[in-house]
């Protein structure tokens, strides 16, 4: 299946079609908050994002930035050809527990070592996730964990019709 035509990029925006494959990892000067069950469980400026062609950024936050008890080891694992083996977490906040909503790479592959003590979460399983005060939109499809903000343009991989990208 051919790749789609990238959306127009306006001043101050990035196209996911300019992101590399294999993915790039970078520390960014952004403030990220996460709320679950009516409780803010993360508020940090220690932020790393992973950028991969056709995907909105995936934000990785220090495990220590999560409220005590917010990360609960969960069943399951997966493998990324670039980052290595991932483990999963249930994420708890207030009166809610989101099953399998977070993941990390405890022993990441070469080049991704910065991810070792960081966790990413599915924005769609949280009440609200923000980047610099902007409420993020989850990457389409539910499998990938990218966060869409106004400064990122697609189209984005994730919906069933995009499986061949």
Beta strands, then each sheet from edge to edge (+ up, - down):
strand 1: 14-15
strand 2: 24-28
strand 3: 32-36
strand 4: 39-44
strand 5: 47-51
strand 6: 58-62
strand 7: 71-80
strand 8: 84-93
strand 9: 96-104
strand 10: 118-121
strand 11: 128-131
strand 12: 134-135
strand 13: 137-138
strand 14: 147-148
strand 15: 152-153
sheet 1: 1+ 15+
sheet 2: 2+ 5- 6+ 10- 9+ 8- 7+
sheet 3: 4+ 3- 11+ 12-
sheet 4: 13+ 14-
end
